[in-house]
């Protein structure tokens, strides 16, 4: 019984780790920049950013970018923004 519980717990933690580590990439032009909320709108989707990432990225409306993001708590969190 103990082996079954250990293997079940291990499978659950590996599943959560794989889901959190997956990232997606999207490219397009920035439609809106919301500095008060540290978000940008790209292809009718909002991408949230940390304050540090938002301040370090120089973004302007109409700029072509490629965004790498993660899903976290139902929101898209941009982890990397590059100009195309």
VOVEX-540096 format. One record per residue (C-alpha): residue in three letters; z negated, x negated, y negated. Coordinates in pm, 1 decimal. Layout:
BEGIN
<r r="ALA" z="Z" x="X" y="Y"/>
...
//
This chain:
BEGIN
<r r="UNK" z="0.0" x="0.0" y="0.0"/>
<r r="UNK" z="-83.2" x="-281.2" y="-240.4"/>
<r r="UNK" z="258.2" x="-441.7" y="-189.5"/>
<r r="UNK" z="431.1" x="-112.9" y="-266.1"/>
<r r="UNK" z="236.1" x="-68.1" y="-591.7"/>
<r r="UNK" z="303.3" x="-425.4" y="-702.7"/>
<r r="UNK" z="674.9" x="-398.4" y="-636.1"/>
<r r="UNK" z="693.8" x="-60.1" y="-813.5"/>
<r r="UNK" z="517.8" x="-198.2" y="-1120.9"/>
<r r="UNK" z="746.4" x="-502.0" y="-1118.3"/>
<r r="UNK" z="1059.6" x="-285.0" y="-1101.4"/>
<r r="UNK" z="935.7" x="-68.8" y="-1390.6"/>
<r r="UNK" z="866.6" x="-370.0" y="-1613.5"/>
<r r="UNK" z="1202.3" x="-528.9" y="-1532.8"/>
<r r="UNK" z="1374.4" x="-201.6" y="-1617.1"/>
<r r="UNK" z="1200.2" x="-177.4" y="-1955.3"/>
<r r="UNK" z="1278.4" x="-541.4" y="-2031.2"/>
<r r="UNK" z="1646.7" x="-499.5" y="-1952.8"/>
<r r="UNK" z="1670.2" x="-190.1" y="-2170.4"/>
<r r="UNK" z="1504.8" x="-358.6" y="-2467.4"/>
<r r="UNK" z="1716.5" x="-672.0" y="-2440.3"/>
<r r="UNK" z="2052.7" x="-495.1" y="-2453.0"/>
<r r="UNK" z="2236.1" x="-520.4" y="-2782.7"/>
<r r="UNK" z="2549.9" x="-360.5" y="-2915.3"/>
<r r="UNK" z="2802.3" x="-473.8" y="-3174.5"/>
<r r="UNK" z="3000.1" x="-262.0" y="-3418.7"/>
<r r="UNK" z="3235.2" x="-362.8" y="-3697.9"/>
<r r="UNK" z="3360.4" x="-178.7" y="-4004.0"/>
<r r="UNK" z="3315.0" x="-153.1" y="-4379.0"/>
<r r="UNK" z="2983.3" x="-86.3" y="-4546.7"/>
<r r="UNK" z="2982.1" x="263.2" y="-4694.1"/>
<r r="UNK" z="2639.3" x="256.9" y="-4862.2"/>
<r r="UNK" z="2357.9" x="7.4" y="-4918.3"/>
<r r="UNK" z="2006.9" x="150.0" y="-4958.4"/>
<r r="UNK" z="1786.9" x="-134.6" y="-5089.4"/>
<r r="UNK" z="1476.2" x="81.6" y="-5121.7"/>
<r r="UNK" z="1481.0" x="165.3" y="-4749.9"/>
<r r="UNK" z="1637.6" x="-159.7" y="-4620.6"/>
<r r="UNK" z="1922.2" x="30.2" y="-4456.7"/>
<r r="UNK" z="2300.3" x="24.1" y="-4466.6"/>
<r r="UNK" z="2552.0" x="288.3" y="-4366.5"/>
<r r="UNK" z="2843.4" x="175.5" y="-4154.3"/>
<r r="UNK" z="3088.3" x="417.6" y="-3989.4"/>
<r r="UNK" z="2862.2" x="716.6" y="-4071.8"/>
<r r="UNK" z="2563.3" x="554.0" y="-3895.2"/>
<r r="UNK" z="2247.9" x="419.4" y="-4056.4"/>
<r r="UNK" z="2127.7" x="72.8" y="-3956.3"/>
<r r="UNK" z="1772.0" x="-27.1" y="-4045.0"/>
<r r="UNK" z="1681.1" x="-386.7" y="-4115.6"/>
<r r="UNK" z="1365.1" x="-588.8" y="-4165.7"/>
<r r="UNK" z="1287.8" x="-682.7" y="-4525.3"/>
<r r="UNK" z="1354.8" x="-1050.8" y="-4456.0"/>
<r r="UNK" z="1691.5" x="-983.4" y="-4291.5"/>
<r r="UNK" z="1791.8" x="-740.5" y="-4566.5"/>
<r r="UNK" z="1705.8" x="-988.2" y="-4842.8"/>
<r r="UNK" z="1883.5" x="-1279.4" y="-4675.2"/>
<r r="UNK" z="2206.9" x="-1086.6" y="-4613.0"/>
<r r="UNK" z="2426.6" x="-1046.7" y="-4919.2"/>
<r r="UNK" z="2586.4" x="-707.9" y="-4864.7"/>
<r r="UNK" z="2808.6" x="-502.8" y="-5090.3"/>
<r r="UNK" z="2972.4" x="-165.8" y="-5053.0"/>
<r r="UNK" z="3325.0" x="-192.8" y="-4912.3"/>
<r r="UNK" z="3261.8" x="-528.3" y="-4744.7"/>
<r r="UNK" z="3395.9" x="-569.9" y="-4389.9"/>
<r r="UNK" z="3111.9" x="-672.3" y="-4155.5"/>
<r r="UNK" z="3019.7" x="-701.7" y="-3789.1"/>
<r r="UNK" z="2669.4" x="-574.5" y="-3705.8"/>
<r r="UNK" z="2469.5" x="-657.8" y="-3394.1"/>
<r r="UNK" z="2193.6" x="-403.7" y="-3338.6"/>
<r r="UNK" z="1932.3" x="-277.3" y="-3094.3"/>
<r r="UNK" z="1811.5" x="76.4" y="-3030.4"/>
<r r="UNK" z="1440.3" x="99.8" y="-3097.9"/>
<r r="UNK" z="1249.3" x="428.7" y="-3115.4"/>
<r r="UNK" z="1568.0" x="624.7" y="-3171.3"/>
<r r="UNK" z="1689.9" x="409.7" y="-3461.9"/>
<r r="UNK" z="1953.1" x="140.5" y="-3489.1"/>
<r r="UNK" z="1790.4" x="-186.4" y="-3598.1"/>
<r r="UNK" z="2040.8" x="-443.3" y="-3723.5"/>
<r r="UNK" z="1951.5" x="-792.3" y="-3603.6"/>
<r r="UNK" z="2257.1" x="-978.4" y="-3731.0"/>
<r r="UNK" z="2520.6" x="-905.5" y="-3994.2"/>
<r r="UNK" z="2830.1" x="-1122.2" y="-4035.6"/>
<r r="UNK" z="3123.8" x="-1088.3" y="-4271.0"/>
<r r="UNK" z="3455.7" x="-1039.9" y="-4095.9"/>
//
